[in-house]
Amino acid sequence: MRSGVKVAVVGGVFAVVAGGVAYGGYNLWNGVTGGSQDVGTRSAPQTGPVTAEEVTATARDFLAAWAAGEFDRAGQLTNDPVTAGPAIASYRQEVGVTEAEITPGTPTGAVVPFTVKATVTYDGVSKPWTYQSKLGVVRGESTGRPLVRWTPTVLHPKLTAGATLRTGTAKIPPVRALDHEGVALPPEKYPSLAPVLDALRQRYGGKAGGKAGVETWIESADGTPGTTLLVLSTGKPGELRTTIDAKVQAAAEKAVKEFPTAAVAAVEPSTGAIRAVANNPASGFNTAFQGKQAPGSTMKIVTGAMMMRYGIAEPGTRVECPAYVDWDGTRFNNLGGFSTSGDLTNSFAMSCNTAFIKAIKPLSEKGVHNTALGDTARTWFGIGETWSVGVLTEDGSVPESSGSETAASYIGQGRITMNALNMASVSATVRNGGFLQPYLVPKDVDGREFATAERLPGEVATGLRKMMKEAATGPRGTAVRSMAGVPSPKGAKTGSAEVDGQGNSNSWFTGYSGDLAAAAVVEAGGHGSDAAGPVVAAVLKAG
């Protein structure tokens, strides 16, 4: 047994304790353990997948070395000791971990979950810190030894490449976010706001009048503080009023939890104020603001505007809606192979793909240019402009297209990318009659400039509202089921977007009711009215 290490019992299991740091888990020291044998004891490198015994032993020895403060040894038990050793050393030195008990869970294949129960101490202040992470075991390419596959997430699940963990006086004071009426927005109650509030703190914390406390945080490679993981002392938060509406936000949080992967955003058409943003999962990537996904048939709102702009069709123009249509050698179909007759409003309400392709001739047949859709999106809807929301957003992309990709773009496929905020803004633009850039923090807080766009011509705004109303209330409207019970005036559009390698389409839905517009996307949710529709309806009813 190594000098300075003693065996103790923690919580009814064996533990290795060294300098106050404990590893709770298996009986570690029974002669030579499988994961820590010296290379020289093996007659030849092993090959093939790691065995269950190797996974258990390697995870055991690695976690024991980490907990015991044996950083070099822990690093040597990984497939990247040059990176892992210093990273593990910084766990005590930079984070200030003075005690830690690490308990492994039941392996699943080559992956071992574990729980860390630590104590972080800084300047005489201590706080317990508990979290879960996991590690994977692989076979070394040259040695054949079972090794922990090193990634930063082994130390903490939110740690990314190049980032580090730090404890100290926070570089930026904390922020207490308020909704537009002064209601507090704690992330414990509104979990989807956690990454948004982190971003708001980075940008506005120094202007909100607070005083920094002592925290543990993730710091990026350039020294920028990121997500706060532990608060040892709170300091004094400054107050920052946002445009969020607490009631609408609560409805959004509840609605997205009905699906494994979903995002929704809500915007007030008359002002551009963002009233809600919610994602499930709630932590991590903000899909509602930063997603880049094909929006499916919700894009027909913009395509319909383009058709009116270039004199192709008005809402009352009779158009063909066959079961399929060919464009540059590619066949496009309607969902289920349906066909119908009637005007553009009817095709919009029924979400007829072929009508929005067949009526628009290719440039080779003296039709509109393949930049027409993107130009319409930018000129009237602000899509593709740079939005200054107050936090990072992706602001939609409708690039120039060619060949069959042009036809695909008219129905929201091809290379077009949007997110829930973009499509909520599209509905808000229709309802308001003009684009008002969505924002989360008023621009007078920091003097930033908002993106602008031309107002919709009156007949275009009226025509789009007519088509969206028919989709939401008409006898054949695909959005009728979802919008039932949503107060008038209202309008909506369903969408489903095919994704390569994904069995079910992504479900999209956007709509408005009174002075609130919203849009949602549910990954693999199928038709727009099946999944995204109920999410949007719940948010609109809360408004």
C-alpha positions as CSV (number, residue, x, y, z in Angstrom):
1,M,0.0,0.0,0.0
2,R,1.3,3.5,-0.9
3,S,2.7,5.7,1.8
4,G,0.3,8.2,3.2
5,V,-2.8,6.3,2.1
6,K,-5.0,4.5,4.5
7,V,-8.1,2.4,4.1
8,A,-11.3,3.7,5.6
9,V,-15.0,3.0,5.4
10,V,-17.2,5.8,4.0
11,G,-20.9,5.2,3.8
12,G,-20.5,1.5,4.2
13,V,-18.0,1.1,1.4
14,F,-14.3,1.1,1.2
15,A,-12.6,4.4,0.6
16,V,-9.0,5.6,0.0
17,V,-8.3,8.7,2.0
18,A,-5.2,10.9,1.4
19,G,-4.8,14.4,2.7
20,G,-8.5,14.7,3.4
21,V,-9.6,13.5,0.0
22,A,-11.7,10.4,-0.2
23,Y,-12.6,7.9,-2.9
24,G,-15.7,5.9,-2.1
25,G,-16.1,2.7,-4.0
26,Y,-14.6,-0.7,-4.1
27,N,-12.0,-2.5,-2.0
28,L,-9.1,-0.9,-3.9
29,W,-5.9,-2.5,-2.8
30,N,-5.8,-6.3,-3.2
31,G,-2.3,-6.8,-4.6
32,V,-2.0,-5.6,-8.2
33,T,-5.3,-4.2,-9.6
34,G,-6.2,-4.9,-13.2
35,G,-6.4,-1.3,-14.4
36,S,-3.0,-0.2,-13.0
37,Q,-0.6,-3.0,-14.0
38,D,2.7,-1.8,-15.4
39,V,3.1,-2.3,-19.1
40,G,6.1,-4.5,-18.4
41,T,4.0,-7.2,-16.6
42,R,2.1,-8.0,-19.8
43,S,3.5,-10.5,-22.2
44,A,1.8,-8.9,-25.2
45,P,-0.6,-6.1,-25.8
46,Q,-4.2,-7.2,-25.7
47,T,-6.6,-6.5,-28.5
48,G,-10.3,-6.3,-29.0
49,P,-13.0,-4.6,-27.0
50,V,-12.4,-3.9,-23.3
51,T,-13.9,-6.5,-21.0
52,A,-16.3,-5.7,-18.2
53,E,-13.6,-6.5,-15.6
54,E,-11.2,-4.1,-17.3
55,V,-13.9,-1.4,-17.4
56,T,-14.5,-1.8,-13.6
57,A,-10.9,-1.9,-12.6
58,T,-9.7,1.0,-14.8
59,A,-12.5,3.3,-13.7
60,R,-11.8,2.2,-10.1
61,D,-8.1,3.0,-10.3
62,F,-8.5,6.2,-12.1
63,L,-11.1,7.6,-9.7
64,A,-9.0,6.5,-6.8
65,A,-5.9,8.3,-8.1
66,W,-7.9,11.4,-8.9
67,A,-9.5,11.5,-5.4
68,A,-6.1,10.8,-3.7
69,G,-4.5,13.7,-5.5
70,E,-2.2,11.5,-7.5
71,F,-2.5,13.6,-10.6
72,D,0.3,12.1,-12.7
73,R,-0.9,8.6,-12.0
74,A,-4.5,9.5,-12.8
75,G,-3.2,11.0,-16.1
76,Q,-1.3,7.9,-17.0
77,L,-4.5,5.9,-16.7
78,T,-6.0,7.9,-19.5
79,N,-5.3,7.8,-23.3
80,D,-4.2,11.5,-23.1
81,P,-1.9,11.8,-20.1
82,V,-0.3,15.1,-21.3
83,T,-3.7,16.8,-21.2
84,A,-5.4,14.9,-18.4
85,G,-2.7,15.1,-15.7
86,P,-2.5,19.0,-15.5
87,A,-6.3,19.2,-15.8
88,I,-6.8,16.9,-12.9
89,A,-4.1,18.8,-10.9
90,S,-6.0,22.1,-11.5
91,Y,-9.1,20.5,-9.9
92,R,-7.5,20.9,-6.5
93,Q,-5.2,23.9,-7.2
94,E,-7.5,26.2,-9.2
95,V,-11.0,25.0,-8.0
96,G,-10.0,24.7,-4.3
97,V,-11.4,21.3,-3.7
98,T,-10.3,20.3,-0.2
99,E,-12.4,17.2,0.2
100,A,-13.9,14.8,-2.3
101,E,-15.7,11.5,-2.2
102,I,-16.1,9.9,-5.7
103,T,-18.6,7.0,-6.0
104,P,-18.8,5.0,-9.2
105,G,-22.2,3.7,-10.4
106,T,-23.1,0.6,-12.4
107,P,-21.2,0.5,-15.7
108,T,-23.2,0.4,-19.0
109,G,-20.9,-1.3,-21.5
110,A,-17.7,0.7,-21.4
111,V,-19.2,3.8,-19.7
112,V,-19.1,4.2,-15.9
113,P,-21.2,6.9,-14.2
114,F,-20.0,8.4,-11.0
115,T,-21.0,10.9,-8.3
116,V,-18.7,13.6,-6.9
117,K,-19.3,14.9,-3.4
118,A,-16.7,17.6,-2.8
119,T,-16.0,20.6,-0.6
120,V,-14.7,23.7,-2.2
121,T,-12.8,26.2,0.0
122,Y,-11.7,29.8,-0.9
123,D,-10.5,32.5,1.5
124,G,-11.9,30.7,4.5
125,V,-15.3,30.1,2.9
126,S,-16.4,26.5,2.2
127,K,-19.3,25.0,0.4
128,P,-20.4,21.5,-0.5
129,W,-20.5,20.7,-4.2
130,T,-22.2,17.6,-5.6
131,Y,-22.6,16.6,-9.3
132,Q,-22.7,13.5,-11.6
133,S,-20.5,12.8,-14.5
134,K,-19.3,9.7,-16.4
135,L,-16.2,8.3,-18.1
136,G,-15.6,5.8,-20.9
137,V,-12.9,3.1,-21.0
138,V,-11.1,2.3,-24.3
139,R,-8.1,0.1,-25.2
140,G,-4.9,1.9,-25.8
141,E,-3.9,1.9,-29.5
142,S,-0.2,1.1,-28.9
143,T,-0.2,-0.6,-25.5
144,G,-3.4,-2.6,-25.5
145,R,-4.0,-1.4,-22.0
146,P,-7.5,-0.4,-20.9
147,L,-7.5,3.4,-20.4
148,V,-10.0,6.1,-19.5
149,R,-10.9,8.0,-22.7
150,W,-10.0,11.5,-21.7
151,T,-12.5,14.3,-22.3
152,P,-13.0,17.5,-20.2
153,T,-16.4,16.2,-19.3
154,V,-14.8,13.6,-17.1
155,L,-13.9,16.4,-14.6
156,H,-17.3,18.1,-15.0
157,P,-20.1,17.4,-17.5
158,K,-20.3,21.1,-18.6
159,L,-16.6,21.5,-19.2
160,T,-15.5,21.8,-22.8
161,A,-12.2,21.7,-24.6
162,G,-10.0,24.6,-23.8
163,A,-12.1,25.7,-20.8
164,T,-11.0,25.4,-17.2
165,L,-12.7,25.4,-13.8
166,R,-11.9,28.3,-11.5
167,T,-12.9,29.4,-8.0
168,G,-12.4,33.0,-6.7
169,T,-14.0,36.4,-6.6
170,A,-16.3,36.5,-9.6
171,K,-15.1,38.6,-12.4
172,I,-18.6,39.9,-13.0
173,P,-21.2,40.7,-10.4
174,P,-24.3,38.5,-10.3
175,V,-27.5,39.6,-11.9
176,R,-31.1,39.3,-10.6
177,A,-33.2,39.2,-13.7
178,L,-36.7,40.6,-13.7
179,D,-39.6,40.2,-16.1
180,H,-41.1,43.3,-17.8
181,E,-43.4,43.9,-14.8
182,G,-40.6,43.5,-12.2
183,V,-41.3,39.8,-11.3
184,A,-38.1,37.9,-10.4
185,L,-37.0,35.2,-12.8
186,P,-34.9,32.7,-10.7
187,P,-33.5,29.9,-12.8
188,E,-34.6,27.4,-10.3
189,K,-38.2,28.2,-11.2
190,Y,-37.5,28.9,-14.9
191,P,-34.8,26.4,-15.8
192,S,-34.7,27.3,-19.5
193,L,-33.6,30.8,-18.6
194,A,-30.4,29.6,-16.9
195,P,-28.2,29.8,-20.0
196,V,-29.9,33.0,-21.0
197,L,-29.3,34.6,-17.6
198,D,-25.7,33.5,-17.7
199,A,-25.3,35.3,-21.0
200,L,-27.1,38.4,-19.7
201,R,-24.8,38.4,-16.7
202,Q,-21.7,38.4,-18.9
203,R,-23.0,41.3,-21.0
204,Y,-24.8,43.4,-18.4
205,G,-23.5,42.3,-15.0
206,G,-21.0,45.2,-14.8
207,K,-23.8,47.7,-15.6
208,A,-26.5,46.4,-13.2
209,G,-25.0,47.8,-10.0
210,G,-24.2,44.6,-8.2
211,K,-21.2,43.4,-6.1
212,A,-19.3,40.2,-7.0
213,G,-19.2,37.3,-4.6
214,V,-17.1,34.1,-4.5
215,E,-18.0,31.4,-7.0
216,T,-16.8,28.4,-8.9
217,W,-17.2,28.8,-12.7
218,I,-16.2,27.6,-16.1
219,E,-13.7,29.9,-17.8
220,S,-13.1,29.8,-21.5
221,A,-9.7,29.7,-23.1
222,D,-9.6,33.4,-23.6
223,G,-10.3,34.0,-19.9
224,T,-14.0,34.9,-20.3
225,P,-16.1,33.6,-17.3
226,G,-18.9,31.3,-18.3
227,T,-21.4,29.2,-16.4
228,T,-21.4,29.5,-12.6
229,L,-21.3,26.0,-11.0
230,L,-21.2,26.9,-7.3
231,V,-21.8,30.0,-5.3
232,L,-19.8,30.2,-2.1
233,S,-20.9,33.7,-1.2
234,T,-23.5,35.6,-3.2
235,G,-22.2,39.1,-3.1
236,K,-25.0,41.6,-4.1
237,P,-26.8,40.9,-7.4
238,G,-27.7,43.9,-9.6
239,E,-31.1,44.0,-11.1
240,L,-31.7,43.7,-14.8
241,R,-35.2,44.1,-16.2
242,T,-35.9,42.0,-19.3
243,T,-38.8,41.7,-21.7
244,I,-39.8,38.2,-20.4
245,D,-43.3,37.7,-19.1
246,A,-43.3,35.4,-16.1
247,K,-46.7,33.9,-16.8
248,V,-45.9,33.2,-20.5
249,Q,-42.5,31.9,-19.6
250,A,-44.0,29.4,-17.1
251,A,-46.4,28.1,-19.8
252,A,-43.5,27.7,-22.2
253,E,-41.4,25.8,-19.6
254,K,-44.3,23.4,-19.0
255,A,-45.2,22.9,-22.7
256,V,-41.7,21.9,-23.8
257,K,-41.4,19.3,-21.1
258,E,-44.0,17.2,-22.9
259,F,-41.3,16.3,-25.5
260,P,-37.7,15.0,-25.2
261,T,-36.3,17.7,-27.4
262,A,-38.3,20.9,-28.0
263,A,-37.9,24.6,-28.2
264,V,-40.3,27.6,-28.2
265,A,-40.1,31.3,-28.3
266,A,-42.7,34.0,-28.0
267,V,-42.6,37.6,-29.3
268,E,-45.0,40.6,-28.8
269,P,-45.8,41.8,-32.4
270,S,-46.4,45.4,-31.5
271,T,-43.0,45.9,-29.9
272,G,-40.7,43.0,-30.7
273,A,-40.3,42.2,-27.0
274,I,-39.5,38.6,-26.3
275,R,-42.0,37.3,-23.8
276,A,-40.7,33.7,-23.5
277,V,-38.0,31.3,-24.4
278,A,-37.9,27.6,-23.4
279,N,-36.0,24.5,-24.3
280,N,-36.1,20.9,-23.3
281,P,-33.4,19.9,-22.2
282,A,-33.4,23.2,-20.3
283,S,-29.6,23.4,-19.8
284,G,-26.9,23.8,-22.4
285,F,-27.5,24.8,-25.9
286,N,-30.3,27.4,-26.5
287,T,-32.0,25.8,-29.5
288,A,-34.8,28.4,-29.4
289,F,-32.4,31.2,-30.1
290,Q,-29.4,29.5,-31.7
291,G,-30.8,26.6,-33.6
292,K,-30.2,26.3,-37.3
293,Q,-32.8,23.9,-38.7
294,A,-34.9,23.6,-41.8
295,P,-38.3,25.1,-40.9
296,G,-40.5,23.1,-43.2
297,S,-43.8,24.4,-44.4
298,T,-43.8,27.3,-41.9
299,M,-41.6,28.9,-44.5
300,K,-44.6,29.1,-46.8
301,I,-45.5,32.4,-45.0
302,V,-42.4,33.9,-46.6
303,T,-42.9,32.1,-49.9
304,G,-46.4,33.4,-50.0
305,A,-45.1,36.9,-49.5
306,M,-42.6,36.4,-52.3
307,M,-45.4,35.2,-54.6
308,M,-47.4,38.3,-53.9
309,R,-44.3,40.6,-54.3
310,Y,-43.5,39.3,-57.7
311,G,-47.0,39.0,-59.0
312,I,-47.1,35.2,-59.1
313,A,-50.3,34.7,-57.1
314,E,-52.6,36.5,-54.7
315,P,-54.5,34.7,-51.9
316,G,-57.5,34.4,-54.1
317,T,-55.6,33.2,-57.2
318,R,-56.5,29.8,-58.4
319,V,-53.5,27.5,-58.3
320,E,-52.9,23.8,-59.0
321,C,-52.1,21.4,-56.2
322,P,-51.3,18.0,-57.8
323,A,-50.1,15.0,-55.8
324,Y,-46.6,15.6,-57.0
325,V,-44.5,18.0,-59.1
326,D,-41.1,17.7,-60.8
327,W,-38.5,20.4,-60.7
328,D,-35.1,20.0,-62.4
329,G,-35.3,16.2,-62.2
330,T,-36.4,16.0,-58.6
331,R,-40.0,15.0,-57.6
332,F,-41.7,16.8,-54.7
333,N,-44.9,15.3,-53.1
334,N,-47.6,16.3,-50.8
335,L,-47.9,14.6,-47.4
336,G,-49.8,11.4,-48.0
337,G,-50.0,12.1,-51.8
338,F,-53.1,14.3,-51.6
339,S,-54.2,16.7,-54.3
340,T,-56.8,19.5,-54.3
341,S,-58.1,22.4,-56.2
342,G,-58.8,26.0,-55.3
343,D,-57.0,29.2,-54.5
344,L,-53.7,29.9,-52.9
345,T,-55.3,30.4,-49.5
346,N,-56.8,26.9,-49.6
347,S,-53.4,25.4,-50.6
348,F,-51.7,27.3,-47.8
349,A,-54.3,26.2,-45.3
350,M,-53.9,22.5,-46.4
351,S,-50.1,22.9,-46.6
352,C,-49.9,21.8,-50.2
353,N,-46.2,21.6,-51.2
354,T,-46.8,21.3,-54.9
355,A,-48.8,24.5,-55.2
356,F,-46.0,26.5,-53.7
357,I,-43.6,25.0,-56.3
358,K,-45.6,24.6,-59.4
359,A,-46.9,28.2,-59.5
360,I,-43.3,29.5,-59.3
361,K,-41.5,29.0,-62.6
362,P,-37.7,28.4,-62.6
363,L,-35.5,31.2,-63.8
364,S,-34.8,29.2,-67.0
365,E,-38.5,29.5,-67.8
366,K,-38.5,33.3,-67.1
367,G,-39.6,32.8,-63.5
368,V,-38.2,34.6,-60.4
369,H,-34.5,34.6,-59.7
370,N,-33.2,32.1,-57.2
371,T,-32.4,34.9,-54.8
372,A,-36.0,36.1,-54.7
373,L,-37.0,34.2,-51.6
374,G,-33.9,35.3,-49.6
375,D,-34.3,38.9,-50.7
376,T,-38.0,38.8,-49.6
377,A,-37.0,37.3,-46.2
378,R,-34.4,40.0,-45.6
379,T,-36.4,43.0,-47.0
380,W,-39.7,42.4,-45.3
381,F,-39.0,39.9,-42.4
382,G,-35.5,40.9,-41.3
383,I,-34.2,37.4,-41.8
384,G,-30.5,37.4,-42.5
385,E,-29.9,40.7,-40.9
386,T,-27.9,40.9,-37.7
387,W,-30.2,41.0,-34.7
388,S,-29.1,42.7,-31.4
389,V,-31.3,40.8,-29.0
390,G,-29.1,41.2,-25.9
391,V,-27.8,37.6,-26.1
392,L,-26.3,35.5,-28.8
393,T,-28.8,34.4,-31.5
394,E,-28.8,32.9,-35.0
395,D,-30.9,35.2,-37.2
396,G,-32.0,32.9,-40.0
397,S,-30.5,32.1,-43.3
398,V,-32.1,31.9,-46.8
399,P,-29.1,31.5,-49.1
400,E,-29.1,31.7,-52.9
401,S,-30.1,28.3,-54.3
402,S,-29.8,26.4,-57.5
403,G,-31.5,23.5,-59.3
404,S,-34.0,21.5,-57.3
405,E,-32.7,23.1,-54.1
406,T,-34.6,26.2,-55.2
407,A,-37.9,24.4,-55.2
408,A,-37.1,22.8,-51.8
409,S,-36.5,26.2,-50.3
410,Y,-40.0,27.3,-51.2
411,I,-41.3,24.7,-48.8
412,G,-38.7,25.3,-46.1
413,Q,-36.2,22.6,-47.0
414,G,-32.9,22.8,-48.8
415,R,-30.3,25.0,-47.2
416,I,-32.7,27.3,-45.3
417,T,-32.1,27.4,-41.5
418,M,-34.3,28.9,-38.9
419,N,-35.0,28.6,-35.2
420,A,-38.1,29.2,-33.0
421,L,-37.3,32.8,-32.4
422,N,-36.9,33.5,-36.2
423,M,-40.3,31.9,-37.0
424,A,-42.0,33.6,-34.1
425,S,-40.7,36.8,-35.5
426,V,-42.2,35.9,-38.9
427,S,-45.6,35.5,-37.4
428,A,-45.2,38.7,-35.4
429,T,-44.3,40.5,-38.6
430,V,-47.5,39.3,-40.3
431,R,-49.6,40.3,-37.3
432,N,-48.0,43.7,-36.9
433,G,-47.7,44.5,-40.6
434,G,-44.0,45.0,-40.3
435,F,-40.8,43.6,-38.8
436,L,-39.7,44.8,-35.3
437,Q,-36.5,43.1,-34.3
438,P,-37.0,40.8,-31.3
439,Y,-35.2,41.9,-28.2
440,L,-34.7,40.6,-24.6
441,V,-33.1,43.8,-23.1
442,P,-34.1,47.3,-24.1
443,K,-31.6,48.9,-26.4
444,D,-31.2,52.0,-24.3
445,V,-29.5,49.9,-21.6
446,D,-26.4,49.7,-23.8
447,G,-27.2,51.9,-26.8
448,R,-27.1,49.0,-29.4
449,E,-28.7,49.4,-32.8
450,F,-31.6,47.1,-33.8
451,A,-32.0,45.5,-37.2
452,T,-34.7,47.0,-39.4
453,A,-36.7,46.0,-42.5
454,E,-39.3,47.5,-44.8
455,R,-42.9,47.3,-43.7
456,L,-45.1,44.8,-45.5
457,P,-47.2,46.5,-48.2
458,G,-50.8,46.7,-46.9
459,E,-52.2,44.2,-49.4
460,V,-49.4,41.7,-48.6
461,A,-50.0,41.9,-44.8
462,T,-53.7,41.5,-45.3
463,G,-53.2,38.6,-47.7
464,L,-50.9,36.7,-45.3
465,R,-53.2,37.3,-42.3
466,K,-56.1,35.9,-44.4
467,M,-54.1,32.7,-45.3
468,M,-52.9,32.2,-41.7
469,K,-56.4,32.7,-40.4
470,E,-57.7,30.1,-42.8
471,A,-55.0,27.6,-41.7
472,A,-56.0,28.2,-38.0
473,T,-59.8,28.3,-38.4
474,G,-60.9,27.1,-41.9
475,P,-62.6,23.8,-42.6
476,R,-59.4,22.3,-44.1
477,G,-56.8,24.1,-42.1
478,T,-54.0,22.0,-40.7
479,A,-53.6,24.2,-37.7
480,V,-57.3,24.1,-36.6
481,R,-56.9,21.3,-34.0
482,S,-54.0,23.0,-32.3
483,M,-55.5,26.5,-32.4
484,A,-58.9,25.5,-31.0
485,G,-59.5,27.5,-27.9
486,V,-56.8,30.1,-28.7
487,P,-58.4,33.5,-28.6
488,S,-59.0,35.5,-31.8
489,P,-57.8,37.3,-33.8
490,K,-55.5,34.4,-34.6
491,G,-53.5,32.8,-37.4
492,A,-51.0,29.9,-37.8
493,K,-49.0,27.7,-40.0
494,T,-47.9,24.1,-39.6
495,G,-44.7,22.5,-40.8
496,S,-42.8,19.3,-40.9
497,A,-39.1,19.2,-42.0
498,E,-37.4,16.1,-43.1
499,V,-34.0,15.4,-41.6
500,D,-31.5,13.0,-43.2
501,G,-31.1,9.9,-41.1
502,Q,-34.0,10.7,-38.9
503,G,-37.1,8.5,-39.0
504,N,-39.7,11.2,-38.2
505,S,-39.8,14.7,-39.4
506,N,-39.2,17.6,-37.1
507,S,-42.5,19.2,-36.1
508,W,-42.8,23.0,-36.6
509,F,-45.6,25.4,-35.8
510,T,-45.9,29.2,-35.7
511,G,-48.9,31.4,-35.0
512,Y,-50.3,34.5,-33.3
513,S,-53.1,35.4,-31.1
514,G,-53.9,39.0,-30.2
515,D,-50.6,40.7,-29.4
516,L,-48.5,37.6,-29.0
517,A,-46.8,35.4,-31.6
518,A,-44.9,32.2,-31.0
519,A,-43.1,29.3,-32.8
520,A,-41.9,25.9,-31.7
521,V,-39.9,23.0,-33.1
522,V,-40.0,19.5,-31.7
523,E,-37.3,17.1,-32.9
524,A,-38.8,14.0,-34.6
525,G,-42.2,15.2,-33.6
526,G,-43.8,14.5,-36.9
527,H,-46.5,16.7,-38.3
528,G,-46.7,20.3,-37.1
529,S,-50.1,19.9,-35.4
530,D,-49.0,16.7,-33.6
531,A,-46.2,18.2,-31.4
532,A,-45.2,21.7,-32.0
533,G,-48.8,22.9,-32.4
534,P,-49.8,22.1,-28.8
535,V,-46.6,23.8,-27.5
536,V,-47.4,27.1,-29.3
537,A,-51.1,26.9,-28.4
538,A,-50.2,26.6,-24.7
539,V,-48.0,29.7,-24.9
540,L,-50.5,31.8,-26.8
541,K,-53.3,30.9,-24.3
542,A,-51.0,32.1,-21.5
543,G,-50.6,35.5,-23.2
